[in-house]
């Protein structure tokens, strides 16, 4: 019976690690999406700003 409980605990621990890996993967994906959106939205504004500064210099 003790071996059964030990195996069950091991399997449950592996499931928790798998869930944690999925959560981290989702967080990384969301951060990447935020960065892409920010670069897309600010890209043209920064390009115009650098062009203005370059022209002024």
mmCIF file of the N, C-alpha and C atoms, coordinates in Angstrom:
data_MODEL
# 
_entry.id   MODEL 
# 
loop_
_atom_site.group_PDB 
_atom_site.id 
_atom_site.type_symbol 
_atom_site.label_atom_id 
_atom_site.label_alt_id 
_atom_site.label_comp_id 
_atom_site.label_asym_id 
_atom_site.label_entity_id 
_atom_site.label_seq_id 
_atom_site.pdbx_PDB_ins_code 
_atom_site.Cartn_x 
_atom_site.Cartn_y 
_atom_site.Cartn_z 
_atom_site.occupancy 
_atom_site.B_iso_or_equiv 
_atom_site.pdbx_formal_charge 
_atom_site.auth_seq_id 
_atom_site.auth_comp_id 
_atom_site.auth_asym_id 
_atom_site.auth_atom_id 
_atom_site.pdbx_PDB_model_num 
ATOM 1   N N  . UNK A 1 1  ? 0.824  -1.190 0.000   1.00 0.00 ? 1  UNK A N  1 
ATOM 2   C CA . UNK A 1 1  ? 0.000  0.000  0.000   1.00 0.00 ? 1  UNK A CA 1 
ATOM 3   C C  . UNK A 1 1  ? 0.869  1.255  0.000   1.00 0.00 ? 1  UNK A C  1 
ATOM 4   N N  . UNK A 1 2  ? 1.985  1.198  0.706   1.00 0.00 ? 2  UNK A N  1 
ATOM 5   C CA . UNK A 1 2  ? 2.880  2.350  0.774   1.00 0.00 ? 2  UNK A CA 1 
ATOM 6   C C  . UNK A 1 2  ? 3.477  2.653  -0.592  1.00 0.00 ? 2  UNK A C  1 
ATOM 7   N N  . UNK A 1 3  ? 3.816  1.615  -1.346  1.00 0.00 ? 3  UNK A N  1 
ATOM 8   C CA . UNK A 1 3  ? 4.368  1.816  -2.683  1.00 0.00 ? 3  UNK A CA 1 
ATOM 9   C C  . UNK A 1 3  ? 3.338  2.489  -3.596  1.00 0.00 ? 3  UNK A C  1 
ATOM 10  N N  . UNK A 1 4  ? 2.083  2.086  -3.448  1.00 0.00 ? 4  UNK A N  1 
ATOM 11  C CA . UNK A 1 4  ? 1.014  2.675  -4.258  1.00 0.00 ? 4  UNK A CA 1 
ATOM 12  C C  . UNK A 1 4  ? 0.887  4.170  -3.960  1.00 0.00 ? 4  UNK A C  1 
ATOM 13  N N  . UNK A 1 5  ? 0.920  4.519  -2.695  1.00 0.00 ? 5  UNK A N  1 
ATOM 14  C CA . UNK A 1 5  ? 0.805  5.934  -2.307  1.00 0.00 ? 5  UNK A CA 1 
ATOM 15  C C  . UNK A 1 5  ? 2.009  6.717  -2.820  1.00 0.00 ? 5  UNK A C  1 
ATOM 16  N N  . UNK A 1 6  ? 3.197  6.140  -2.757  1.00 0.00 ? 6  UNK A N  1 
ATOM 17  C CA . UNK A 1 6  ? 4.394  6.812  -3.254  1.00 0.00 ? 6  UNK A CA 1 
ATOM 18  C C  . UNK A 1 6  ? 4.302  7.053  -4.755  1.00 0.00 ? 6  UNK A C  1 
ATOM 19  N N  . UNK A 1 7  ? 3.824  6.064  -5.502  1.00 0.00 ? 7  UNK A N  1 
ATOM 20  C CA . UNK A 1 7  ? 3.663  6.224  -6.951  1.00 0.00 ? 7  UNK A CA 1 
ATOM 21  C C  . UNK A 1 7  ? 2.625  7.287  -7.268  1.00 0.00 ? 7  UNK A C  1 
ATOM 22  N N  . UNK A 1 8  ? 1.545  7.284  -6.502  1.00 0.00 ? 8  UNK A N  1 
ATOM 23  C CA . UNK A 1 8  ? 0.493  8.276  -6.714  1.00 0.00 ? 8  UNK A CA 1 
ATOM 24  C C  . UNK A 1 8  ? 1.020  9.681  -6.464  1.00 0.00 ? 8  UNK A C  1 
ATOM 25  N N  . UNK A 1 9  ? 1.783  9.869  -5.401  1.00 0.00 ? 9  UNK A N  1 
ATOM 26  C CA . UNK A 1 9  ? 2.359  11.177 -5.097  1.00 0.00 ? 9  UNK A CA 1 
ATOM 27  C C  . UNK A 1 9  ? 3.327  11.617 -6.192  1.00 0.00 ? 9  UNK A C  1 
ATOM 28  N N  . UNK A 1 10 ? 4.104  10.694 -6.717  1.00 0.00 ? 10 UNK A N  1 
ATOM 29  C CA . UNK A 1 10 ? 5.044  11.019 -7.794  1.00 0.00 ? 10 UNK A CA 1 
ATOM 30  C C  . UNK A 1 10 ? 4.297  11.471 -9.037  1.00 0.00 ? 10 UNK A C  1 
ATOM 31  N N  . UNK A 1 11 ? 3.230  10.769 -9.381  1.00 0.00 ? 11 UNK A N  1 
ATOM 32  C CA . UNK A 1 11 ? 2.455  11.152 -10.568 1.00 0.00 ? 11 UNK A CA 1 
ATOM 33  C C  . UNK A 1 11 ? 1.788  12.500 -10.383 1.00 0.00 ? 11 UNK A C  1 
ATOM 34  N N  . UNK A 1 12 ? 1.283  12.772 -9.196  1.00 0.00 ? 12 UNK A N  1 
ATOM 35  C CA . UNK A 1 12 ? 0.655  14.066 -8.936  1.00 0.00 ? 12 UNK A CA 1 
ATOM 36  C C  . UNK A 1 12 ? 1.681  15.191 -9.011  1.00 0.00 ? 12 UNK A C  1 
ATOM 37  N N  . UNK A 1 13 ? 2.880  14.943 -8.519  1.00 0.00 ? 13 UNK A N  1 
ATOM 38  C CA . UNK A 1 13 ? 3.935  15.958 -8.582  1.00 0.00 ? 13 UNK A CA 1 
ATOM 39  C C  . UNK A 1 13 ? 4.302  16.248 -10.035 1.00 0.00 ? 13 UNK A C  1 
ATOM 40  N N  . UNK A 1 14 ? 4.354  15.228 -10.885 1.00 0.00 ? 14 UNK A N  1 
ATOM 41  C CA . UNK A 1 14 ? 4.673  15.442 -12.292 1.00 0.00 ? 14 UNK A CA 1 
ATOM 42  C C  . UNK A 1 14 ? 3.586  16.251 -12.980 1.00 0.00 ? 14 UNK A C  1 
ATOM 43  N N  . UNK A 1 15 ? 2.327  16.017 -12.627 1.00 0.00 ? 15 UNK A N  1 
ATOM 44  C CA . UNK A 1 15 ? 1.237  16.784 -13.216 1.00 0.00 ? 15 UNK A CA 1 
ATOM 45  C C  . UNK A 1 15 ? 1.336  18.257 -12.826 1.00 0.00 ? 15 UNK A C  1 
ATOM 46  N N  . UNK A 1 16 ? 1.717  18.521 -11.583 1.00 0.00 ? 16 UNK A N  1 
ATOM 47  C CA . UNK A 1 16 ? 1.853  19.912 -11.143 1.00 0.00 ? 16 UNK A CA 1 
ATOM 48  C C  . UNK A 1 16 ? 2.988  20.600 -11.881 1.00 0.00 ? 16 UNK A C  1 
ATOM 49  N N  . UNK A 1 17 ? 4.078  19.893 -12.113 1.00 0.00 ? 17 UNK A N  1 
ATOM 50  C CA . UNK A 1 17 ? 5.189  20.486 -12.860 1.00 0.00 ? 17 UNK A CA 1 
ATOM 51  C C  . UNK A 1 17 ? 4.767  20.763 -14.290 1.00 0.00 ? 17 UNK A C  1 
ATOM 52  N N  . UNK A 1 18 ? 4.006  19.887 -14.872 1.00 0.00 ? 18 UNK A N  1 
ATOM 53  C CA . UNK A 1 18 ? 3.518  20.097 -16.231 1.00 0.00 ? 18 UNK A CA 1 
ATOM 54  C C  . UNK A 1 18 ? 2.616  21.307 -16.305 1.00 0.00 ? 18 UNK A C  1 
ATOM 55  N N  . UNK A 1 19 ? 1.752  21.466 -15.320 1.00 0.00 ? 19 UNK A N  1 
ATOM 56  C CA . UNK A 1 19 ? 0.869  22.630 -15.288 1.00 0.00 ? 19 UNK A CA 1 
ATOM 57  C C  . UNK A 1 19 ? 1.678  23.909 -15.128 1.00 0.00 ? 19 UNK A C  1 
ATOM 58  N N  . UNK A 1 20 ? 2.709  23.866 -14.316 1.00 0.00 ? 20 UNK A N  1 
ATOM 59  C CA . UNK A 1 20 ? 3.553  25.040 -14.128 1.00 0.00 ? 20 UNK A CA 1 
ATOM 60  C C  . UNK A 1 20 ? 4.259  25.406 -15.425 1.00 0.00 ? 20 UNK A C  1 
ATOM 61  N N  . UNK A 1 21 ? 4.740  24.418 -16.149 1.00 0.00 ? 21 UNK A N  1 
ATOM 62  C CA . UNK A 1 21 ? 5.408  24.683 -17.425 1.00 0.00 ? 21 UNK A CA 1 
ATOM 63  C C  . UNK A 1 21 ? 4.441  25.320 -18.416 1.00 0.00 ? 21 UNK A C  1 
ATOM 64  N N  . UNK A 1 22 ? 3.204  24.862 -18.433 1.00 0.00 ? 22 UNK A N  1 
ATOM 65  C CA . UNK A 1 22 ? 2.204  25.438 -19.330 1.00 0.00 ? 22 UNK A CA 1 
ATOM 66  C C  . UNK A 1 22 ? 1.920  26.877 -18.937 1.00 0.00 ? 22 UNK A C  1 
ATOM 67  N N  . UNK A 1 23 ? 1.821  27.138 -17.650 1.00 0.00 ? 23 UNK A N  1 
ATOM 68  C CA . UNK A 1 23 ? 1.568  28.504 -17.181 1.00 0.00 ? 23 UNK A CA 1 
ATOM 69  C C  . UNK A 1 23 ? 2.713  29.435 -17.582 1.00 0.00 ? 23 UNK A C  1 
ATOM 70  N N  . UNK A 1 24 ? 3.942  28.992 -17.398 1.00 0.00 ? 24 UNK A N  1 
ATOM 71  C CA . UNK A 1 24 ? 5.089  29.818 -17.801 1.00 0.00 ? 24 UNK A CA 1 
ATOM 72  C C  . UNK A 1 24 ? 5.087  30.044 -19.310 1.00 0.00 ? 24 UNK A C  1 
ATOM 73  N N  . UNK A 1 25 ? 4.736  29.025 -20.058 1.00 0.00 ? 25 UNK A N  1 
ATOM 74  C CA . UNK A 1 25 ? 4.660  29.168 -21.511 1.00 0.00 ? 25 UNK A CA 1 
ATOM 75  C C  . UNK A 1 25 ? 3.626  30.201 -21.916 1.00 0.00 ? 25 UNK A C  1 
ATOM 76  N N  . UNK A 1 26 ? 2.475  30.191 -21.258 1.00 0.00 ? 26 UNK A N  1 
ATOM 77  C CA . UNK A 1 26 ? 1.442  31.189 -21.549 1.00 0.00 ? 26 UNK A CA 1 
ATOM 78  C C  . UNK A 1 26 ? 1.903  32.594 -21.186 1.00 0.00 ? 26 UNK A C  1 
ATOM 79  N N  . UNK A 1 27 ? 2.591  32.724 -20.062 1.00 0.00 ? 27 UNK A N  1 
ATOM 80  C CA . UNK A 1 27 ? 3.092  34.047 -19.660 1.00 0.00 ? 27 UNK A CA 1 
ATOM 81  C C  . UNK A 1 27 ? 4.110  34.573 -20.675 1.00 0.00 ? 27 UNK A C  1 
ATOM 82  N N  . UNK A 1 28 ? 5.005  33.714 -21.132 1.00 0.00 ? 28 UNK A N  1 
ATOM 83  C CA . UNK A 1 28 ? 6.004  34.128 -22.121 1.00 0.00 ? 28 UNK A CA 1 
ATOM 84  C C  . UNK A 1 28 ? 5.318  34.538 -23.427 1.00 0.00 ? 28 UNK A C  1 
ATOM 85  N N  . UNK A 1 29 ? 4.307  33.788 -23.825 1.00 0.00 ? 29 UNK A N  1 
ATOM 86  C CA . UNK A 1 29 ? 3.583  34.128 -25.049 1.00 0.00 ? 29 UNK A CA 1 
ATOM 87  C C  . UNK A 1 29 ? 2.876  35.478 -24.918 1.00 0.00 ? 29 UNK A C  1 
ATOM 88  N N  . UNK A 1 30 ? 2.250  35.730 -23.785 1.00 0.00 ? 30 UNK A N  1 
ATOM 89  C CA . UNK A 1 30 ? 1.567  37.009 -23.577 1.00 0.00 ? 30 UNK A CA 1 
ATOM 90  C C  . UNK A 1 30 ? 2.550  38.172 -23.548 1.00 0.00 ? 30 UNK A C  1 
ATOM 91  N N  . UNK A 1 31 ? 3.697  37.981 -22.918 1.00 0.00 ? 31 UNK A N  1 
ATOM 92  C CA . UNK A 1 31 ? 4.713  39.037 -22.887 1.00 0.00 ? 31 UNK A CA 1 
ATOM 93  C C  . UNK A 1 31 ? 5.209  39.319 -24.300 1.00 0.00 ? 31 UNK A C  1 
ATOM 94  N N  . UNK A 1 32 ? 5.418  38.275 -25.089 1.00 0.00 ? 32 UNK A N  1 
ATOM 95  C CA . UNK A 1 32 ? 5.865  38.460 -26.466 1.00 0.00 ? 32 UNK A CA 1 
ATOM 96  C C  . UNK A 1 32 ? 4.828  39.228 -27.275 1.00 0.00 ? 32 UNK A C  1 
ATOM 97  N N  . UNK A 1 33 ? 3.555  38.916 -27.075 1.00 0.00 ? 33 UNK A N  1 
ATOM 98  C CA . UNK A 1 33 ? 2.496  39.628 -27.800 1.00 0.00 ? 33 UNK A CA 1 
ATOM 99  C C  . UNK A 1 33 ? 2.476  41.098 -27.415 1.00 0.00 ? 33 UNK A C  1 
ATOM 100 N N  . UNK A 1 34 ? 2.636  41.393 -26.129 1.00 0.00 ? 34 UNK A N  1 
ATOM 101 C CA . UNK A 1 34 ? 2.659  42.791 -25.670 1.00 0.00 ? 34 UNK A CA 1 
ATOM 102 C C  . UNK A 1 34 ? 3.832  43.536 -26.284 1.00 0.00 ? 34 UNK A C  1 
ATOM 103 N N  . UNK A 1 35 ? 4.987  42.903 -26.344 1.00 0.00 ? 35 UNK A N  1 
ATOM 104 C CA . UNK A 1 35 ? 6.166  43.552 -26.931 1.00 0.00 ? 35 UNK A CA 1 
ATOM 105 C C  . UNK A 1 35 ? 5.942  43.814 -28.417 1.00 0.00 ? 35 UNK A C  1 
ATOM 106 N N  . UNK A 1 36 ? 5.397  42.849 -29.123 1.00 0.00 ? 36 UNK A N  1 
ATOM 107 C CA . UNK A 1 36 ? 5.153  43.024 -30.557 1.00 0.00 ? 36 UNK A CA 1 
ATOM 108 C C  . UNK A 1 36 ? 4.169  44.164 -30.803 1.00 0.00 ? 36 UNK A C  1 
ATOM 109 N N  . UNK A 1 37 ? 3.103  44.213 -30.012 1.00 0.00 ? 37 UNK A N  1 
ATOM 110 C CA . UNK A 1 37 ? 2.109  45.281 -30.173 1.00 0.00 ? 37 UNK A CA 1 
ATOM 111 C C  . UNK A 1 37 ? 2.732  46.638 -29.857 1.00 0.00 ? 37 UNK A C  1 
ATOM 112 N N  . UNK A 1 38 ? 3.528  46.719 -28.803 1.00 0.00 ? 38 UNK A N  1 
ATOM 113 C CA . UNK A 1 38 ? 4.157  47.986 -28.432 1.00 0.00 ? 38 UNK A CA 1 
ATOM 114 C C  . UNK A 1 38 ? 5.117  48.465 -29.516 1.00 0.00 ? 38 UNK A C  1 
ATOM 115 N N  . UNK A 1 39 ? 5.916  47.563 -30.053 1.00 0.00 ? 39 UNK A N  1 
ATOM 116 C CA . UNK A 1 39 ? 6.860  47.939 -31.106 1.00 0.00 ? 39 UNK A CA 1 
ATOM 117 C C  . UNK A 1 39 ? 6.112  48.384 -32.356 1.00 0.00 ? 39 UNK A C  1 
ATOM 118 N N  . UNK A 1 40 ? 5.042  47.686 -32.671 1.00 0.00 ? 40 UNK A N  1 
ATOM 119 C CA . UNK A 1 40 ? 4.253  48.041 -33.853 1.00 0.00 ? 40 UNK A CA 1 
ATOM 120 C C  . UNK A 1 40 ? 3.635  49.429 -33.698 1.00 0.00 ? 40 UNK A C  1 
ATOM 121 N N  . UNK A 1 41 ? 3.058  49.695 -32.533 1.00 0.00 ? 41 UNK A N  1 
ATOM 122 C CA . UNK A 1 41 ? 2.390  50.980 -32.321 1.00 0.00 ? 41 UNK A CA 1 
ATOM 123 C C  . UNK A 1 41 ? 3.380  52.139 -32.213 1.00 0.00 ? 41 UNK A C  1 
ATOM 124 N N  . UNK A 1 42 ? 4.510  51.896 -31.566 1.00 0.00 ? 42 UNK A N  1 
ATOM 125 C CA . UNK A 1 42 ? 5.473  52.972 -31.354 1.00 0.00 ? 42 UNK A CA 1 
ATOM 126 C C  . UNK A 1 42 ? 6.503  53.080 -32.468 1.00 0.00 ? 42 UNK A C  1 
ATOM 127 N N  . UNK A 1 43 ? 6.564  52.091 -33.339 1.00 0.00 ? 43 UNK A N  1 
ATOM 128 C CA . UNK A 1 43 ? 7.591  52.055 -34.379 1.00 0.00 ? 43 UNK A CA 1 
ATOM 129 C C  . UNK A 1 43 ? 7.577  53.275 -35.280 1.00 0.00 ? 43 UNK A C  1 
ATOM 130 N N  . UNK A 1 44 ? 6.428  53.631 -35.808 1.00 0.00 ? 44 UNK A N  1 
ATOM 131 C CA . UNK A 1 44 ? 6.347  54.783 -36.714 1.00 0.00 ? 44 UNK A CA 1 
ATOM 132 C C  . UNK A 1 44 ? 6.642  56.086 -35.992 1.00 0.00 ? 44 UNK A C  1 
ATOM 133 N N  . UNK A 1 45 ? 6.158  56.226 -34.776 1.00 0.00 ? 45 UNK A N  1 
ATOM 134 C CA . UNK A 1 45 ? 6.431  57.442 -34.013 1.00 0.00 ? 45 UNK A CA 1 
ATOM 135 C C  . UNK A 1 45 ? 7.920  57.602 -33.741 1.00 0.00 ? 45 UNK A C  1 
ATOM 136 N N  . UNK A 1 46 ? 8.582  56.510 -33.370 1.00 0.00 ? 46 UNK A N  1 
ATOM 137 C CA . UNK A 1 46 ? 10.021 56.582 -33.117 1.00 0.00 ? 46 UNK A CA 1 
ATOM 138 C C  . UNK A 1 46 ? 10.798 56.865 -34.404 1.00 0.00 ? 46 UNK A C  1 
ATOM 139 N N  . UNK A 1 47 ? 10.359 56.273 -35.497 1.00 0.00 ? 47 UNK A N  1 
ATOM 140 C CA . UNK A 1 47 ? 11.018 56.503 -36.783 1.00 0.00 ? 47 UNK A CA 1 
ATOM 141 C C  . UNK A 1 47 ? 10.939 57.987 -37.145 1.00 0.00 ? 47 UNK A C  1 
ATOM 142 N N  . UNK A 1 48 ? 9.753  58.577 -36.995 1.00 0.00 ? 48 UNK A N  1 
ATOM 143 C CA . UNK A 1 48 ? 9.592  60.007 -37.296 1.00 0.00 ? 48 UNK A CA 1 
ATOM 144 C C  . UNK A 1 48 ? 10.435 60.860 -36.354 1.00 0.00 ? 48 UNK A C  1 
ATOM 145 N N  . UNK A 1 49 ? 10.481 60.503 -35.075 1.00 0.00 ? 49 UNK A N  1 
ATOM 146 C CA . UNK A 1 49 ? 11.286 61.259 -34.117 1.00 0.00 ? 49 UNK A CA 1 
ATOM 147 C C  . UNK A 1 49 ? 12.764 61.208 -34.489 1.00 0.00 ? 49 UNK A C  1 
ATOM 148 N N  . UNK A 1 50 ? 13.281 60.045 -34.816 1.00 0.00 ? 50 UNK A N  1 
ATOM 149 C CA . UNK A 1 50 ? 14.689 59.930 -35.187 1.00 0.00 ? 50 UNK A CA 1 
ATOM 150 C C  . UNK A 1 50 ? 14.979 60.682 -36.495 1.00 0.00 ? 50 UNK A C  1 
ATOM 151 N N  . UNK A 1 51 ? 14.059 60.623 -37.429 1.00 0.00 ? 51 UNK A N  1 
ATOM 152 C CA . UNK A 1 51 ? 14.241 61.376 -38.674 1.00 0.00 ? 51 UNK A CA 1 
ATOM 153 C C  . UNK A 1 51 ? 14.284 62.876 -38.408 1.00 0.00 ? 51 UNK A C  1 
ATOM 154 N N  . UNK A 1 52 ? 13.414 63.360 -37.519 1.00 0.00 ? 52 UNK A N  1 
ATOM 155 C CA . UNK A 1 52 ? 13.404 64.781 -37.181 1.00 0.00 ? 52 UNK A CA 1 
ATOM 156 C C  . UNK A 1 52 ? 14.714 65.189 -36.518 1.00 0.00 ? 52 UNK A C  1 
ATOM 157 N N  . UNK A 1 53 ? 15.184 64.366 -35.595 1.00 0.00 ? 53 UNK A N  1 
ATOM 158 C CA . UNK A 1 53 ? 16.451 64.673 -34.917 1.00 0.00 ? 53 UNK A CA 1 
ATOM 159 C C  . UNK A 1 53 ? 17.612 64.623 -35.915 1.00 0.00 ? 53 UNK A C  1 
ATOM 160 N N  . UNK A 1 54 ? 17.614 63.638 -36.801 1.00 0.00 ? 54 UNK A N  1 
ATOM 161 C CA . UNK A 1 54 ? 18.678 63.529 -37.776 1.00 0.00 ? 54 UNK A CA 1 
ATOM 162 C C  . UNK A 1 54 ? 18.684 64.718 -38.727 1.00 0.00 ? 54 UNK A C  1 
ATOM 163 N N  . UNK A 1 55 ? 17.511 65.191 -39.106 1.00 0.00 ? 55 UNK A N  1 
ATOM 164 C CA . UNK A 1 55 ? 17.417 66.343 -39.989 1.00 0.00 ? 55 UNK A CA 1 
ATOM 165 C C  . UNK A 1 55 ? 17.901 67.607 -39.289 1.00 0.00 ? 55 UNK A C  1 
ATOM 166 N N  . UNK A 1 56 ? 17.576 67.721 -38.024 1.00 0.00 ? 56 UNK A N  1 
ATOM 167 C CA . UNK A 1 56 ? 17.990 68.891 -37.248 1.00 0.00 ? 56 UNK A CA 1 
ATOM 168 C C  . UNK A 1 56 ? 19.500 68.944 -37.052 1.00 0.00 ? 56 UNK A C  1 
ATOM 169 N N  . UNK A 1 57 ? 20.112 67.789 -36.895 1.00 0.00 ? 57 UNK A N  1 
ATOM 170 C CA . UNK A 1 57 ? 21.560 67.736 -36.671 1.00 0.00 ? 57 UNK A CA 1 
ATOM 171 C C  . UNK A 1 57 ? 22.241 68.072 -37.979 1.00 0.00 ? 57 UNK A C  1 
# 
